[in-house]
Amino acid sequence: MIRSVRFLVLSVFALALASCSGAGGILGNGGIGSIGGGGIFGSGSSCNPGTDVQLANPVPYQSGVNPNIGEITIVANGNNNYLGQNYQSMNITLIDGSGNQIPGGALQPASPTGPHPYNSDYYYQSAFGPLQYNTTYTAELTLVNYNSFNSCSFSLQSFMT
């Protein structure tokens, strides 16, 4: 009995190590938003956009945002990166204080309005229905239809309606 339990524990540990091995992947080792190397996007659960990204509308940490905003816009530093080449496969997901996730529509190019934090600003937006009043949302860049066992997200800033 003890051997069976020990074998099971060691098997699970070996499987976990094997699933984390490998280097590079689509986005290479590390980079913006990733912790280390390996995995499809740099580090298992972090969607590495390959560049700096922040909220553009609403601006980071803004309060009093209209709950009927309709879309969330992000700004990225350039478009010669994973995000710029694959924006159609990504969206923005909003997470409220209770952990509820609200996925937006697929990213679309957006007009260049809002903050200009980088030398080469590229804007993308994700459509949303009405949000709750007086709620803080954290925005995340997510890969649409990624593996449900290994969620893929890149945390952005928050805002409050």
Solvent accessible surface area in square Angstrom, and as a share of the most:
residue,aa,sasa,rsa
1,M,184,0.82
2,I,124,0.63
3,R,202,0.74
4,S,71,0.46
5,V,75,0.43
6,R,142,0.52
7,F,150,0.63
8,L,112,0.56
9,V,91,0.52
10,L,107,0.53
11,S,44,0.28
12,V,89,0.51
13,F,122,0.51
14,A,57,0.45
15,L,128,0.64
16,A,52,0.41
17,L,103,0.51
18,A,63,0.49
19,S,88,0.57
20,C,100,0.60
21,S,79,0.51
22,G,59,0.57
23,A,83,0.64
24,G,16,0.15
25,G,51,0.49
26,I,111,0.56
27,L,40,0.20
28,G,24,0.23
29,N,104,0.53
30,G,16,0.15
31,G,54,0.52
32,I,73,0.37
33,G,38,0.37
34,S,20,0.13
35,I,168,0.86
36,G,30,0.29
37,G,45,0.43
38,G,2,0.02
39,G,37,0.36
40,I,81,0.41
41,F,3,0.01
42,G,0,0.00
43,S,23,0.15
44,G,28,0.27
45,S,68,0.44
46,S,14,0.09
47,C,0,0.00
48,N,3,0.01
49,P,0,0.00
50,G,38,0.36
51,T,11,0.07
52,D,58,0.30
53,V,12,0.07
54,Q,37,0.16
55,L,0,0.00
56,A,2,0.02
57,N,71,0.36
58,P,1,0.00
59,V,63,0.36
60,P,36,0.23
61,Y,156,0.59
62,Q,68,0.30
63,S,79,0.51
64,G,66,0.64
65,V,7,0.04
66,N,92,0.47
67,P,11,0.07
68,N,93,0.48
69,I,41,0.21
70,G,31,0.30
71,E,63,0.28
72,I,0,0.00
73,T,11,0.06
74,I,0,0.00
75,V,0,0.00
76,A,0,0.00
77,N,56,0.29
78,G,13,0.13
79,N,61,0.31
80,N,140,0.72
81,N,22,0.11
82,Y,28,0.11
83,L,0,0.00
84,G,13,0.12
85,Q,114,0.50
86,N,47,0.24
87,Y,44,0.17
88,Q,107,0.48
89,S,45,0.29
90,M,0,0.00
91,N,12,0.06
92,I,0,0.00
93,T,9,0.05
94,L,0,0.00
95,I,33,0.17
96,D,27,0.14
97,G,82,0.79
98,S,95,0.61
99,G,45,0.43
100,N,86,0.44
101,Q,123,0.55
102,I,56,0.28
103,P,94,0.59
104,G,12,0.11
105,G,32,0.30
106,A,47,0.36
107,L,0,0.00
108,Q,93,0.41
109,P,80,0.50
110,A,22,0.17
111,S,72,0.46
112,P,92,0.58
113,T,90,0.53
114,G,43,0.42
115,P,38,0.24
116,H,119,0.53
117,P,60,0.37
118,Y,44,0.17
119,N,166,0.85
120,S,49,0.32
121,D,32,0.17
122,Y,85,0.32
123,Y,9,0.03
124,Y,9,0.03
125,Q,50,0.22
126,S,0,0.00
127,A,64,0.49
128,F,18,0.07
129,G,44,0.43
130,P,111,0.70
131,L,12,0.06
132,Q,126,0.56
133,Y,161,0.61
134,N,114,0.58
135,T,28,0.16
136,T,69,0.40
137,Y,1,0.00
138,T,46,0.27
139,A,0,0.00
140,E,30,0.14
141,L,0,0.00
142,T,21,0.12
143,L,26,0.13
144,V,59,0.34
145,N,148,0.76
146,Y,44,0.17
147,N,77,0.39
148,S,104,0.67
149,F,192,0.80
150,N,52,0.27
151,S,77,0.50
152,C,5,0.03
153,S,29,0.19
154,F,20,0.08
155,S,71,0.46
156,L,17,0.09
157,Q,38,0.17
158,S,25,0.16
159,F,2,0.01
160,M,70,0.31
161,T,15,0.09
